[in-house]
Amino acid sequence: MAEYRFQLTPLTPLHVGTGESLEPFEYVVAGDTLYRFTLDNFLLALPRQEQARFVEVVERSVPATRRFVSEHVDVAVRVARFTANVSPAACALYDGRMEGGVAHPEVLACIRTGERPYIPGSSLKGALRTALLYHAMEKDNPADDARRLEQTVFGFRTVQEDPFRAFKVGDGDLLESRTRVHAVAVHTRKAGHWSEDVAVLVETVPGMLSDNVEAASAHAVTFDADFYRYHEHAFPFSPGAVLAACRDFYGAHLTAEREFTRALPQTAAAYDALAARAVSLPAHACLVRLAWGSGRDATTVAYALQDARSPTSRRLTADGFPLGWAELAIFDAEDQPVTVEVAMPAVSAPPARKPRDVQPHKLQDLKVGMLLEGTVRSVVDFGAFVDVGIGRDGLIHTSQLGGQRVNVGTRVRVEVIRVEIERNHFGLRLVEVVH
């Protein structure tokens, strides 16, 4: 049993939550601090004459309860279970909602034990699994079944054979530093222009680059060598393999995100800082991205799949920081930096995604080079006519059949090689017989 310490240091705000948000009557923001309390403790701390009124208010409505709590901030502060720092933008969002009488801002709270937050080992392990899968798989893969893809790459058929059973990542230590609440909005890019919408308050573990706070999370990690005694052909794990995979996958992701967000000045500056950090890392460290707000590209192997769509939206803090970026450093049982035994890939861009063809509905939608699927409707001496779903069949001339035979009803994949709108005609080339 090989034992290691994986040290995770958030660089940008990192949120791992329970999936629930704080109710409007469970917190208040006073000054630059959020105070979290329970309704029972708040009620018991009220003066006796106010307790009956509070029960009546709670039964009336949530807005009335919210107003009552805001009028008794001193009580909420006194019975708070924990506190969190609040960024200026988050304070402004909270104050604006309260003064405007609109919906109370949603607060996504961090997962914690007692009153102290921590980073679950499952979150880190999931991030590493994605990186290892991307690193080891064949790029430009047509697979659309994630489970089958993992079974192929990692070489297992049943859960008991999954090599990740030999790779155990413990929960991080309880963190001493105070959490920080950020205002996070969804930014969407369409036709080269960015728009911003849907702001929420998010409690996060602070990052070194975003909050100037170092909050290191230490995770006990074991590689179970005994597993390979019974599964000798299983995917081999090692600290070096983890580092190489993370540099490959998250390096590609970092490059892609820098390019995608370059028109957002604050976010571009944040990614420049992350890129500078990546270049300066020692051999036993790498960048990773995990948890809420990381986005689809950081939590899947979409870069390596043929037909993956590129998401157009990003969750960013009010000051432009992306969520979930952290530095991972690996130490051995003697607390020494690991010796890297595999080649460390250079940071590079992800494979270029092939553009997806829009399904045509009429002849005018067809473009030369477009790949389509269709059904052979008739076979004649000079070729075959194929229905591709536009209300008129296209012709595969015998010279474009590549020596293959097709029959009526055969499903085929074809390429558009000629479009003649004036003649209401289009020509096709047979790419392959589907079935």
LUMZALO-31580 format. One record per atom (N, C-alpha, C): x, y, z. Coordinates in steps of 0.001 Angstrom, whole numbers, plus 500000, padded with zeros to 6 digits. Layout:
XYZ;...
//
This chain:
500849498810500000;500000500000500000;500884501240500000;500925501951498885;501720503181498778;500886504363499262;501459505164500157;500726506278500742;501342507611500321;500465508593500075;500906509913499638;500029510988500281;500494512213500178;499688513374500575;499500514254499358;498250514443498969;497912515342497871;497478516663498499;498202517722498213;497876519033498784;497225519907497723;496002520307498001;495222521100497060;495119522535497575;495582523478496793;495550524893497177;494698525663496183;493490526094496564;492649526864495639;493338528140495166;493251528387493875;493801529609493288;492694530615492967;491513530094492636;490331530928492422;489229530389493327;488141531129493534;487101530659494457;486634529246494127;486502528428495160;486141527022494974;484927526706495848;483872526215495218;482641525917495952;482266524452495818;482244523738496934;481666522404496994;480505522497497969;479304522315497486;478134522493498333;477365521218498560;476275521353499271;475399520218499568;474262520125498568;474183521070497658;473083521098496704;471893521893497203;472003522463498388;470925523255498951;471400524686499165;470456525600499181;470793527006499423;470237527438500772;470817528498501320;470348529027502592;468990529695502409;468070529402503298;466762530045503268;466906531518503662;465977532361503221;466082533804503517;466138534131504999;465579533255505828;465559533537507269;466644532766508014;467678532293507281;468771531568507926;470076532368507926;470050533567507348;471282534348507316;470954535828507189;471909536638507585;471861538073507307;473263538503506912;473351539598506178;474631540223505850;474671541569506547;475681541731507387;475862543001508097;477301543448507895;477482544653507340;478827545089507009;479369544219505895;480548543641506096;481128542751505093;481145541311505580;480168540926506427;480132539594507018;478741538973506878;478720537694506495;477488536921506494;477398536150507794;476235536185508441;475995535465509693;474936534394509441;475304533158509688;474402532024509481;473885531561510839;472569531431510957;471977531034512235;470821530077511974;470331529435513019;469158528576512909;467940529328513415;466798528992512889;465564529665513261;465242529467514744;465494528250515232;465209527960516641;466041528840517558;467343528924517292;468214529741518146;467852531216518056;467482531663516866;467070533056516695;465824533348517529;464854532433517486;463611532622518236;463876532689519737;464691531766520243;464957531714521686;465728532929522167;466491533562521285;467285534727521688;466494536024521653;465296535998521085;464470537197521041;463903537535522420;463649538814522697;462915539175523914;461552538484523899;461051538151525080;459825537373525172;458676537999524383;458535539322524463;457420539964523784;457531539871522260;458773539664521763;458980539565520318;458802538143519802;458900537156520677;458818535766520239;457463535439519620;456385535884520297;455047535602519768;454852536287518415;455343537511518291;455205538222517032;455973537527515909;457154536990516257;457952536299515255;457241535045514757;456635534273515660;455888533069515254;454764533457514301;454084534556514590;453012535035513720;453554535438512354;454712536084512338;455318536525511085;455731535332510230;456326534324510855;456766533130510129;455584532454509445;454449532423510130;453265531781509562;452662532611508431;452978533899508399;452382534785507404;453042534616506042;454357534810505941;455028534703504640;456538534758504809;457247534323503771;458709534393503777;459187535847503728;458624536712502853;459076538109502854;458910538785504218;457807538486504910;457598539077506235;458646538567507221;458990537289507124;460033536719507990;461375537382507714;461661537584506422;462916538218506032;463015539635506601;461910540374506511;461922541742507035;462108541747508552;461475540800509226;461604540727510694;463058540465511073;463691539510510389;465085539173510698;465985540382510443;465751541101509340;466590542250509032;466443543361510065;465292543382510753;465082544370511809;465721543953513133;466176542694513211;466780542181514445;468145541574514135;468935542313513362;470264541826512970;471124541538514193;470998542341515249;471817542136516440;471593540759517038;470349540279517000;470047538938517517;470674537880516623;470536538038515299;471110537072514356;472620536979514517;473265538126514703;474721538139514890;475107537399516158;474322537574517198;474653536983518494;474550535455518486;473623534905517690;473408533448517717;473991532754516477;474815533459515705;475344532885514463;476152531622514723;475918530599513909;476676529348513992;478037529500513337;478089530251512257;479367530540511622;479227531821510822;480366532368510438;480386533606509650;481249533405508415;481059534272507445;481865534261506218;482112535687505774;483276535941505202;483540537240504602;482658537408503357;482310538635503054;481461538914501892;482170539928501003;482300539612499721;482969540524498793;482118541776498601;482740542887498185;481970544110497944;480813543914496960;481057543156495893;479998542932494902;478852542124495498;479190541144496352;478148540351497002;477340541208497974;478019542099498689;477311543033499581;476352543914498787;476815544407497645;475982545279496823;474763544527496301;474951543270495895;473830542467495420;472811542250496533;473295541912497713;472412541678498864;471651542952499227;472365544072499355;471718545331499739;470700545772498688;471040545595497418;470123545999496359;468845545197496360;468954543905496597;467766543062496646;466910543404497863;467563543636499001;466824543944500221;466103545286500090;466801546300499590;466200547631499481;465120547669498406;465314546892497341;464340546910496262;463118546058496535;463182545248497598;462042544415497937;461816543257496979;462824542933496158;462694541801495237;463130540533495942;463205539437495186;463516538147495786;464844538178496536;464854537539497692;466069537445498488;467141536740497669;468381537236497646;469410536568496833;469706535167497364;469769534232496447;470076532853496809;471522532749497281;471757531955498330;473113531738498829;473416530245498790;474401529872497997;474852528482497961;475946528320499001;475694527481500009;476627527324501125;477576526165500901;478781526275501449;479795525221501340;479416524015502192;479896522851501774;479789521660502599;480722521820503793;480302521350504955;481117521517506158;480794520434507158;481730520251508076;481514519405509245;481497520325510448;480376520317511187;480248521296512250;480189522669511619;481111523513511990;481109524879511457;482266525137510498;483045524102510179;484228524314509343;484096523591508003;484407524284506922;484289523675505594;485461522747505297;485262521905504286;486337521022503821;486077520680502367;487093520148501704;486966519719500309;486892518196500293;485781517624499856;485638516158499861;486637515475498935;487096514314499355;487993513544498502;487336513130497203;486020512914497224;485315512501496009;485388513575494926;485378514850495328;485474515935494345;486831515931493660;487896515764494449;489245515723493877;489428514474493028;488941513338493515;489097512083492777;488379512148491434;487195512764491415;486477512911490151;487245513737489150;487887514810489618;488680515655488725;489867514884488160;490498514072488991;491653513295488536;491235512187487576;490065511597487821;489578510541486929;489344511106485525;488740512285485441;488506512901484136;489822513151483408;490820513676484130;492118513966483517;492792512689483023;492753511641483823;493384510375483432;492684509765482226;491361509866482185;490621509327481046;490988510067479765;491008511395479829;491365512198478659;492778511881478194;493702511777479147;495109511551478826;495321510212478126;494557509195478541;494796507838478045;493965507472476822;492879508201476557;491970507784475499;492444508227474123;491888507594473117;492111508002471732;491316509278471482;491984510318470992;491304511577470755;490427511495469490;489492512400469372;488522512412468283;487680511148468306;487326510718469523;486603509477469736;485125509666469434;484496508707468744;483069508849468441;482154508384469574;482712507869470661;481891507280471733;480939508298472329;479694507840472603;478735508697473291;478228508053474567;478771506901474912;478424506207476149;479597506336477103;479479507198478120;480604507489479007;481067506241479745;480118505418480197;480498504222480952;481295503259480084;480831503068478850;481537502146477951;482918502690477601;483024504005477431;484317504614477132;485296504375478277;484852504592479504;485720504361480662;486138502899480748;485206501991480490;485533500567480549;486593500199479519;486498500812478340;487474500528477287;488852501079477640;488904502335478083;490183502988478360;490844502429479602;490047502238480672;490615501778481943;490646500259482055;490098499551481073;490233498102481008;489487497343482080;488194497611482250;487407496837483213;486011496602482662;485350495574483206;483990495265482770;482981495406483902;483403495159485120;482509495247486267;483042496280487253;482180496681488178;482588497654489195;483750497127490013;483743495842490282;484820495244491089;486175495328490393;486170495409489059;487422495474488306;487882496904488040;487068497879488387;487410499281488141;488704499625488886;489764500022488169;491047500289488841;490982501447489828;489963502278489744;489858503375490707;489506502881492102;489165501593492219;489000501001493547;490344500909494269;491425500900493487;492758500831494085;493330502209494384;492590503242494033;493051504617494166;492098505338495100;492505505509496352;491619506058497375;492084507464497769;491157508422497720;491448509822498048;490590510221499238;491237510548500341;490507510928501540;490004512361501493;489047512661502369;488572514040502484;489693514940502984;489640516200502583;490637517158503035;490449517521504497;491490518057505098;491399518533506472;490359519639506579;489790519800507782;488912520933508015;489719522214507884;489191523155507125;489938524365506800;489817525410507902;490934526054508205;490964527074509252;490519528435508741;490816528745507487;490508530077506973;489009530259506792;488558531492506945;487146531793506756;486777531701505286;485582531262505038;485090531229503665;484757532655503207;484521532785501905;484212534106501341;483020533966500403;482094534889500509;480903534880499664;481139535794498465;480977535236497269;481144535992496024;479811536095495301;479629537185494581;478521537295493639;478962536630492343;478219535623491899;478573534863490699;477431534983489694;477771535326488466;476767535482487413;477116534583486233;476110534260485448;476300533485484226;476592534450483073;477728534259482420;478114535072481264;477991534197480015;477320534723479004;477075533950477787;477619534705476573;478323533964475710;478860534561474484;478083534061473280;477509535003472540;476799534683471306;477228535664470234;477610535110469093;478051535924467954;479146536903468351;480030536453469246;481166537276469650;480878538288470724;479624538381471183;479255539362472205;478887538652473502;479267539257474621;479007538677475935;477831539373476602;476994538570477283;475915539109478101;475998538481479487;475415539149480489;475514538697481877;474121538571482469;473894537498483244;472568537277483804;472654536336485010;471601536269485786;471381535312486864;472504535344487896;472521536352488722;473529536474489772;473044535801491058;473919535041491701;473633534412492986;474817534658493914;474589534469495196;475663534542496177;476187533137496428;477497532984496369;478108531663496492;479192531709497559;479061530855498574;480094530744499598;481209529861499061;482434530317499151;483554529589498556;484728529484499519;485563528492499255;486891528475499850;487699529515499085;488340530473499763;489026531554499046;490239531053498275;490564531768497196;491702531399496368;492869532349496543;494075531859496256;495277532676496393;495279533852495418;494859533613494182;494885534666493182;493690535604493308;492545535069493657;491328535877493701;491142536601495021;491566535986496138;491291536536497465;492541536787498299;493712536456497720;494979536631498434;494990535867499758;494395534667499753;494325533821500946;494785532423500562;495699531849501329;496150530483501074;495405529541502002;494620528637501418;493822527682502199;494122526278501686;495229525698502124;495669524395501630;494836523275502241;494428522314501405;493631521167501825;494459519908501620;494802519211502689;495639518009502616;494763516758502552;495042515876501578;494258514662501367;495186513446501457;494820512490502280;495562511232502341;495157510374501146;496148509892500387;495887509127499171;496663507821499230;496018506725498823;496700505427498782;496508504783497415;497553504100496961;497495503259495773;497642501818496258;496610501018496084;496590499662496621;497229498694495628;498473498317495901;499193497415494997;498566496025494973;497895495631496077;497276494302496129;496192494133495066;495562495251494686;494519495181493652;495073494568492374;496311494898492035;496909494437490786;497357492973490851;497367492395492029;497649490960492125;496513490159491520;495300490703491571;494123490008491045;493639490601489724;494148491785489382;493753492440488131;495018492982487462;495842492082487004;497181492467486538;497155493306485271;496055493269484524;495989494050483289;495242495368483479;494936495695484718;494192496931484982;495050498156484702;494395499273484468;495078500534484198;496013500875485357;497303501132485081;498261501384486176;498202502818486691;498074502954488007;498062504273488636;499398504545489312;499766505826489320;500953506269490039;500864507778490169;501575508376491122;501579509841491214;502053510505489925;503059509913489271;503553510493488031;502496510491486935;501711509398486870;500646509328485872;499584510393486132;499282510626487406;498307511660487772;498805513038487339;500059513341487633;500616514643487273;500644514844485763;501063513816485035;501123513926483579;499735514139482991;498749513395483499;497387513510482985;496801514889483267;497047515404484463;496508516722484819;497158517815483982;498455517709483745;499121518714482915;498601518673481486;498294517478481020;497764517330479667;496349517905479580;495432517405480422;494029517788480309;493767519220480760;494211519566481968;493907520902482469;494765521973481790;495912521561481239;496677522488480422;495930522836479145;495348521801478516;494547522037477309;493326522884477645;492705522600478778;491519523360479188;491879524825479463;492997525045480124;493439526408480415;493665527187479124;494314526563478157;494563527209476870;493255527571476169;492302526633476184;491019526873475519;490233527987476202;490248528008477536;489496529035478259;490119530423478072;491422530490478017;492080531786477755;491631532343476415;491573531480475424;491163531927474092;489691532336474089;488845531549474765;487409531798474718;487020533091475431;487731533443476495;487343534598477321;488235535818477106;489005535847476048;489988536922475870;489330538298475727;488032538347475359;487348539635475209;486806540168476534;486953539402477620;486540539861478952;487804540272479709;488091541557479848;489386541998480385;489751541403481744;488826541410482693;489143540894484028;489401539394483996;488583538673483249;488763537220483155;490036536878482392;490331537635481348;491570537419480604;492783537611481504;492734538625482373;493839538855483313;493957537711484308;492810537184484756;492827536047485687;493454534821485031;493110534581483764;493686533424483072;495164533631482745;495570534858482506;496998535125482332;497765534766483605;497179535120484755;497817534799486037;497870533289486263;496815532586485882;496809531122486014;497846530493485091;497964531016483876;498950530482482932;500365530708483443;500623531890484021;501947532169484587;502230531221485742;501196530940486526;501349530001487639;501697528606487123;501008528179486071;501241526846485519;502676526683485040;503214527709484410;504581527651483881;505607527545485002;505312528138486156;506291528184487244;506200527012488209;505270526086487982;505085524993488932;506267524031488920;506632523481490084;507671522452490118;507159521144489539;508036520176489379;507674518923488717;506646518113489482;506554518315490800;505610517520491583;504258518212491733;503965519222490914;502718519975491035;502088520209489662;500805520490489666;500066520739488434;498813521544488774;498127522020487754;496842522675487955;495717521671487776;494634521857488526;493417521078488351;492237522045488447;491080521557488035;489858522345488188;488739521416488635;487991521829489638;486980520949490203;485843521738490825;484776521022491130;483644521520491900;482722522417491081;481741523021491775;480654523773491143;481208524958490346;480605525174489175;480994526319488358;482168526071487443;482769524875487501;483919524590486638;483522524479485175;482296524044484932;481808523973483554;481984522607482925;481254522391481853;481223521086481193;482587520665480657;483319521604480051;484602521246479454;485625520794480479;485512521268481722;486476520899482764;486098519616483469;484868519144483286;484407517977484034;484046516801483136;484294516932481836;484081515844480885;485284515777479953;485292514734479108;486370514613478116;485878515089476753;485008516100476753;484395516577475513;485433516997474476;486586517515474929;487621517931473969;488051516782473065;487953515553473567;488456514405472827;487375513694472024;486131514193472069;485032513534471376;484692514250470072;484268513477469091;484000514030467766;482866515044467772;481762514701468425;480537515473468257;480174516317469470;481147516607470342;480837517391471538;480548518840471169;479543519392471815;479224520803471616;480024521654472593;480409522823472167;481130523762473029;480120524614473784;480121524584475131;479202525442475888;479537526911475671;478516527748475651;478722529179475384;478676530021476649;478326529425477793;478203530210479023;479292529825480018;479643530781480873;480625530573481928;480121531230483215;480362530601484351;480069531225485640;481319531944486119;481175533243486357;482309534071486766;481917534932487950;482891535223488817;482631536139489914;482494537558489365;482009538465490211;481798539845489764;483095540511489326;484234540055489871;485517540612489447;486211539734488408;485425538876487749;485911538184486559;486631536871486767;486695536352487986;487451535115488200;486613533883487868;487212532931487126;486556531640486936;486627530852488247;485738529912488404;485665529137489645;486441527828489536;486914527339490678;487372525961490783;488817525644490446;489637526636490080;491033526344489745;491865526197491020;492731525190491037;493566524928492209;494899524347491774;495857524440492669;497178523826492451;497240522538493250;497664521460492591;497816520165493254;499289519824493353;499754519549494568;501138519116494791;501109517746495468;502023516865495080;502017515496495586;503299515213496362;503122514672497578;504242514348498461;504150512880498871;505328512266499119;505339510858499507;505123510689501008;505277509445501491;505008509145502895;505965509872503829;507141510245503348;508112511001504147;507925512502503959;506833512879503323;506485514279503074;507489514967502154;508096514196501246;509000514740500244;508299514821498893;508622515833498079;508020515913496745;508263514626495973;507248514157495247;507376512891494529;508373513028493383;508977511911493044;509832511841491868;508967511450490686;508976512244489649;508114511992488496;508783510971487587;508074509860487363;508672508793486579;508117508700485160;507238509624484772;506703509615483412;506908510985482785;506901511003481457;507105512270480746;505953513228481039;506299514479481294;505284515489481584;504980516264480307;503755516175479797;503440516852478537;503457518369478673;503809519023477607;503769520481477588;502322520949477471;502046522134477981;500703522691477873;500417522994476403;499289522517475908;498938522736474507;497434522877474388;496994523313473227;495566523475472993;494908522115472819;493620522009473145;492908520742472928;492746520490471440;492465519241471047;492237518957469625;491110519833469090;491257520273467866;490215521110467257;488939520304467086;487822520876467493;486549520199467330;486055520381465906;485541519301465335;484981519394463996;483652520137464051;483420521062463132;482131521756463144;480989520789462869;479893520973463587;478731520128463393;477872520710462272;477429519840461393;476545520288460325;475132520470460869;474493521558460462;473105521782460820;472233520906459933;471240520229460514;470371519370459725;469598520227458728;469770519958457422;469074520777456421;467593520413456345;466777521385455960;465346521166455808;464874521437454385;465692522120453612;465338522405452219;466616522447451399;466435522456450078;467584522407449174;468549523558449435;468010524739449753;468845525917449973;469742525775451207;469422524835452097;470238524620453295;471497523807453008;471536523127451864;472661522242451576;473915523034451221;475057522536451700;476357523113451383;477289522003450925;478133522315449949;479123521339449494;480042520985450660;480266519667450851;481097519195451953;480304518734453153;479016519028453164;478169518638454290;478024517120454325;478126516533455531;477943515091455722;476556514838456273;475833513910455639;474450513627456018;474202512128456036;473140511735456715;472674510356456643;471340510332455925;471094509263455167;469833509154454443;469525507708454113;468422507529453390;467950506197453020;467823506107451506;468347505022450937;468243504803449490;466784504548449136;466224505378448230;464817505243447823;464653504479446519;465652504600445635;465571503862444367;466967503667443803;467131502574443054;468410502255442418;468172502181440903;468974502934440135;468829502982438675;470176502645438037;470187502571436723;471413502176436028;472565503130436297;472260504423436462;473331505409436602;473593505820438059;472989505110439003;473277505420440399;472135505112441344;472074505848442453;471038505617443463;470532506960443969;469223507038444223;468630508249444778;468426508070446286;468824509111447026;468837509023448492;467989510138449091;467149509770450048;466345510736450797;467144511184452014;467494512473452063;468238513014453211;467366513948454057;466064513939453819;465150514668454678;464819516077454261;465000516423452963;464690517794452541;463522517845451553;462853516700451353;461702516681450457;462041516381449011;463312516214448701;463753515847447356;464986514977447479;465028513899446669;466134512951446748;467352513470445999;468528513117446511;469781513435445855;470345512222445154;471148512448444158;471691511357443348;473133511042443732;473399509739443980;474776509236444033;475044508606442681;475826509268441857;476159508706440543;477008507465440748;476954506561439803;477722505309439928;479200505582440160;479700506687439612;481117507017439785;481432507436441214;480384507731442022;480587508185443394;480209507112444420;479968505877443926;479616504789444843;480838504075445398;482011504363444845;483234503742445348;483248502241445200;482517501728444192;482512500287443967;481565499525444875;480870500231445768;479959499546446691;478569499408446064;477833498394446543;476461498177446084;475503498596447186;474423499243446780;473390499624447742;472049499157447224;471118498959448131;469781498510447776;468750499474448329;467544499386447838;466458500210448366;466295499921449853;466229500991450648;466076500837452093;467386500884452857;468520500841452139;469827500885452806;470064502268453423;470516502307454690;470907503565455323;472355503841454949;472617505080454512;473951505432454049;474362506786454631;475668506982454750;476219508295455093;476822508859453812;476466510103453482;476866510680452208;477455512061452410;478220512494451410;478759513853451375;478136514606450213;477723515852450460;477181516685449396;478343517175448527;478300516890447222;479397517299446342;478956518328445303;477634518529445168;477162519499444178;475750519937444560;475495521244444477;474151521773444734;473789522702443569;472695522389442850;472233523184441721;470795523607441987;470655524744442632;469332525201443060;468446525483441850;469022526052440779;468223526374439590;467587525129438993;468306524025439050;467797522760438482;467085521905439518;467034522415440767;466392521660441856;467055520287442008;468397520316441998;469158519063441953;470379519164442864;470749518023443473;472013517981444213;472632516606444085;473964516580444080;474708515347443927;475399514929445222;475577513628445364;476139513062446594;477267512094446273;478127511895447296;479156510840447247;478928509914448417;478972508594448156;478796507615449227;480029507599450124;479823507833451417;480914507765452387;480986506368452973;479839505861453436;479809504510453979;478358504048454086;478198502737454120;476904502126454378;476753501982455875;475673502556456416;475468502509457858;474969501154458271;473962500650457589;473487499275457811;472575498871456669;
//
